[in-house]
Amino acid sequence: MMRLCPFSPSSFLLRVQMVRAAVCSCLCVCVAHPAVCGPYPLIGQLQGKDALFRQYSDDVRAARVALAQGKRGNDLPLRFYAYRVKKADTIIRIAARCGIPYDAVASLNRIETLHTPLEGRTLLLPTVPGLYVSADPHLPLERLIYALIKKGQGPSFFLSLPGTAQTTHTREKREVVCAPQALFDGTVRAFFLKPFYRFPLASGRLTSGFGARKSPFTGRLSYHPGIDLAAPMGALVYACASGQVATIAYNRLYGKYVILRHTDGRHSLYGHLSAVRVRVQQKLSVGAVIGNVGSTGASTGPHLHFEVREAGVPQNPERFMEKFR
């Protein structure tokens, strides 16, 4: 079992230093000649005929009994196993077979969305249900989970996981905060499930993609934080997902633009509008009319500039729309 350190956000740096100096004890009970992935026993199949899977299932049951008895920290039978994802697997199926919430599998393995490809990837499977997040979160979902744990769904603690090339891209130890029995709240779950966003126009042609491109004004290489969709002047612009109007403004770059704050924590921006048909703080359903296509601001012709942002950072909108898949 792991050697665990109680988690307190106010003493974060001290805890990280303590964890780095700690020595982990044995992670798993051994069976005769088990397959391994680094320090973790490697489950071949999520079926009862697999000896390691049977052992894992027994350990999950033991962990649930310990939690029901009020055990915490070092008294919890926390162990980890590895499993290489098969073609037909999904995170929902894997979690159901293992008898633990998908919240635990997703957070421990830094899986950002339900749509993240997993085939061929080696996942860690914990015996204790709960949330697991890096002590130094970087990914948007990790930041949300870390903030959720700080708010407190119960006692939390640090642990140090030996790394493997398959699970952490490095063999160095990975410091993790664990909150036993904690689950995603509504915001985190919506962020993780992330249904595909609808296309913001009835029809439109992609004329400029996300990222590096030649500026249509200077001809120099520049960064484009969204995508441009050509459409007729005055064409209706639709909300890509439900949410609330956060900003209506004008500047020399975007012209008239609207920013929506969505229930999954992301924001979307609609630029170069000729007209705006919503008001600030108005709640919108997916597909609600926001405004009309225009050519205001730094524009070479009628089109919609569309952005999706996570924690204020622009993301490629094509990742979020089924039309581009």
N, C-alpha and C positions, 0 to 999 in steps of 0.2 A: 504494500500500500504506500501511497505517497506521504511524505512528510509535508505538513501543511502549515501555513502561517496565516493568522487572522488578517482580514483585509480591512483597512481603514483609509479612506481617501485622503484624510488630513495628513497621514504619514506615508504617502505613496513612495517617495524616494527612499526613505529608510527601509520600507518593506522590500523594494526591489533589490536593494543592496543585501539585505538579509537572505532573500531567496537565492541570489546569485552565489552566496557563500554556502548555502545549504547543500547537503548531500541527500539525493533521493534514495529511498530504500527500494526494495524489489517491487516492480510494477505489477506483476502477474504471478498467479500460481502456475507452476509448470505442469504440463502433461507429457507423456512419453514421446520424445522426439517431435515436438511441434514445429510446424512451419513458422518462420518468423519474418518480420519486416523491421529491421533495426532491432530495438529492444522490445517490440510488440509482437505477441503471437498473431499469426496471420490466419484468419478464418477463411477457409476455402469456399464454403457455401453457407448461405443463411438458411440452413435446413437441419432438422433434428438428427440426420444421419452423420453430420459433421461433428466430430468429438469436441473440437474447440468451440463451435457454436453452442453445443449443449453446456459446456463449461461457462461460456459467457452468459447464457441465459440464467444459469444457476447464480452467477455473481450478481446479475441485475436484480433477481428476486431477493438475494441477501441484502443488497443495498437498500431496497425498498423497505424491508423489515427493519433495518437499522434506522432509516429515516423515521419510520412510524414510531420507533422507540425513543425518538428524540436525540439520537446520536449526532455529533457534529465533528467537523475538522478531522483530526487524526483517528477518531473512532469510526469514521465511515470507511467501508470496504471499497475504496475508490481504486479501480483498475482500468486499464485501457487495452483494447485489442485493435488489430488492423484488419481492414477488409478492402479488397480490390474490386471496384465497381464493375459490374457486368453490363452488357448492352441493354438488357431489358429493365435494369434497375432505375428507380427514381429515389429521391431523398425521402419521399413519403413512404414508399414501399420498404426501403431499408429500415427506417425508424419503426414502422409497424412490425416488421419481422423481429426487430431487436427488443421491442417492448419499451421503448423510450420515446419521448417527444422529439419531433424533428427539430425543434428549437435547439436541443442539445447537440445534435449531429451538425446542424448548420453553423452554430456559433463556434463550436470546437474546431471545425475544419475550415472556417473562414469562407463559407459558401454565401455569396452575397444575395442571390435571388433563387427562386424556385426554378428558373429557367437556365441556371448555370450548367453547362455540359459537365457530366461526371464520369462518363464511360472511360475505363482504364485508370482512373485516379484512385490512389490508395487513401482511404479515410480512416480516421481513428474513431473508435466506438467506445464511449464511456459507460461504466456500469452504474454511475450515479446520475439520475436525471437532473438537469439544471442548465444554467447558462454558463458558457466558458468564453472569455474574451481576453485578448492580448492585454497585458499590463501597460503596453504602449500602443494604443489603438491608432491605426492609420486609415483603414477602409471606412467609408461612410456608415455601413451597417455596424461595424465594430464600435464606432463612436456613439451610435445610438444605444447599443447594448451596454456599453460602459456607463453612459449617463443613467440608464435604467437601473443598473446595479448600484450606482452611487446613491440613487434615491432610496434604495433599500427595499428589497422584497424579502429580507431575512438575512441571517448571518452569511458572510462571504469570507473567502480565504484565498491566499496565493498558493500556487503550486508551480513546480518547475518540470517541464516535460522534456525528456531527451529527444532531440530532433532526429529525423531521418531524411534522406534525400527525397523520398517520395511524399512525405507529409509536410515538411517545412522548408524544402529547398535548401536546407543546410543541416549539418549534423550538430550544430550548436543547440544548447538548451533554449527553450522558449518559455518565458514567464507568462503565466495565465492567471486571471482572476476567475474563481468559480463561485457561483451562487446556487447551491443545491435547491432543487425543486422550483427554481424561478422559471418563468416562461416569458415569451415575447409579450409586450403589451400591444395595444391596438396600433400604435404608430409603427413600432418595429415590425409587427406582422404584416401590415399593409406594405411597408417598404420591401420586405422579403418576398411576399407573394407577387408583387408588381405585375398586375395584368398588363398585357400589351396596350399601349396607348393608341387611340384612334388617330388616323391621319387628319391633320388640322384643316384640310380643304376637301371639297367634294371631288376635285381632281386637280392635279398639279404635276409639274415636271421638275425633277431635281436638276438644278443648273449649277450648283456649287455645294460641295460636300464639306464635312467637318474637318478642321485641322489646317495644315499648311496648304496654302494656295497662292497663286499670283493675284495681287490686288488688281481689281478692274480699273482702278484709278491711277495707280503709280506703276503697275507692272512688276513691282517688287514682291518677293516672297513675304507673306504675312500670315498671321494666325486667324482662322475663321472659327469663332466659338459656337457656330450652329450650322444649319443648312439653309440654302435658298431654294424656294419652290416657286417657279414661274406660274402665274395664273392671270386671268383677265382682270383688268382694273374693276374694282367693285365686287369681285367674287367674295362670297361669305367665308369668314374664318371661324373655325369651331374649336371649342375647348377639347384638348386631347384627353383629358381625364377630369373627374369631378374635383372641385376645390373651391377656393375663394379668391376673389380679385385682391391682390396685394398692392399693385402699383399701376397707375395710369400716368404716363408722362410723355415728354417730347425731348429729344436731344438731336444734335447734328448727325450722329451716327445712325441711330435706330429710327429717327423720325418719330412719328406717333407709335407708341408701343404699350403693350399690356403685359404684366407679369401675374401669373396665377400661382397660388400656393396650394399644392395638392395634399390629399389626406395621407399619402405615403411619405410625406416630408420633402418631396422634390418640388422644384419650381419649373414652370415653362414660360418662355417669353415669345411674344408675337410682335414683330417689328415691321416698319415701313407702312403701317396702316393708313388708309385714306380716311377712315372714320372708326370711332370706338362706340360700341353699343352696350357697354356695361359700366358699372360704377364701382368705386373702391369699396371693399368689404362685402360686395355682393357674392352670394354663394351660387355656384354653378354646377350643373350636372354635366357629365361627359356629353359632348356634342352640342352644347349650348353655343349660340352665336356670340362671338366676342366683338367682331367688327368686320371691316371690309379690306380687301387687298388694295394696296396703294403703292406709291413710290416716293414717300416722304423720307427725309433724311438723306444719307449717303446711298443713293440708289441709282441704278442705270436703267430702270424700267419697272413696270408693275410686277411685284413678287412679294412673297411672304418670307421674312427671315424668322426661323424657328429655332429656339434653343431649349434644352433640358439641362437643369442644374441640380447637382447633389452637393449639399453643404456649401453652396455658393460657387462650386466648381463646375464649369460647363462640361457636359458629357456628349458623346455622339448620339444625336436623337435617333439615328437609324437602329441603334441597339434596342430601342423601346417600342418600335412599331413593327407589327407583323407584316406590313406592306413591303418592308425591306428585307424580309427573311426568306 
